[in-house]
Amino acid sequence: MTVQPLTDFEREAREQASVLAARTAPGWDTARQAADLLSRGDVGYLVVAARGTSDNAARYAQYLLGSDARLLVALAAPWLYERDSPPRLAHGAVLAISQSGRSPDIAAVVSAARAQGRPAIAMTNDPSSPLAELADLVVPLLAGEERSVAATKTYLASLHAIAQLAAALAPEPARVAWFDRLPEFVDTAVEEQFGARSRFDPLAEASLLTVVGRGLQFPTVHETALKVRELSGIPAEAFSLPDLVHGPIAALGPSGALWLISTAGREQPGADALAELSRDVGVRVVVSDHEELLAAADVRVTMPSGLPEWVAPLVAAIPAQAAALRLGELRGVDIDRPHGLHKVTLTT
């Protein structure tokens, strides 16, 4: 039997644990420098500018920095910053997240901050990029070259850098030790999820995938929908549970699938509520550490128990990567070059 070579996507996904392990020590230095910038007496809020996968990392920053550092974090509307009169950033700071550092509209947000004398931080995998040159401080992702169009290791590296920033802003000795343990959890998850990715085969014929979750897993909800959509072409959308029941739930049906992410730290619906929510859905995928919810699933993805709330999103993103790869394989997609996508998207 001929063994097919790994795609760049799978190879880079399998590098994620080593990337996190390698960036932990050097990452603390820039995390503390960024925390010092944000701890200036006149910084009252943070505006995060990002697109695509980096925008999902921005959501993680919004929730984690808001909950742990009690810092008000808003997501930028980059279109507004390419105009002659961009929004005022008085008492604010800017964090730009861009794997390539080459998106003009993200750079425009940093330029506006600098023009208004506000601190600006760039989180990027290319410290020599145009975005990096504009910023007061660069936080390198240190993920190495990422060739696959669909991001894996740069996404987890972004969450890792944000988590270090949160820990620098609100120090907790117990949290630091988790950065040393995290690569092992990621490595185990990658081996399990990619090795058993055929479990996601029931999703292949879904007409619509609806991904649901809350709190610190809300960024994972968006990343899951994005990964599945960009690699398989299956329409996928992301919602918090309250937003889903405010109208979009009407689109759920027997030809569709529901993907629920629920981990410790925030109550989610019980098994009865899940059954009611998805009674007309063809396939139910549950990513959780709750046995009651897992028992109600068609596809069970068991998360490790005891993970801190901030760690769980880094592990919960991996089943989405494995599912996206498998669904792309089943649909005959060129995994590393999906239709219509490019590694660097020069949005304006």
URRADA-V217986 format. One record per helix or strand. SS is the DSSP state (~ for helix, > for strand). FROM is the first residue (numbers start at 0). TO is the last residue. If there is no record, write none. Layout:
# URRADA-V217986
SS/FROM/TO ; SS/FROM/TO
This chain:
# URRADA-V217986
~/7/12 ; ~/15/37 ; >/44/48 ; ~/52/67 ; >/71/74 ; ~/77/81 ; >/91/97 ; ~/103/114 ; >/119/123 ; ~/129/133 ; >/136/139 ; ~/152/168 ; ~/172/194 ; ~/196/202 ; >/208/211 ; ~/214/231 ; >/235/238 ; ~/240/244 ; ~/247/250 ; >/256/261 ; ~/270/276 ; >/282/287 ; ~/290/294 ; >/298/301 ; ~/308/329
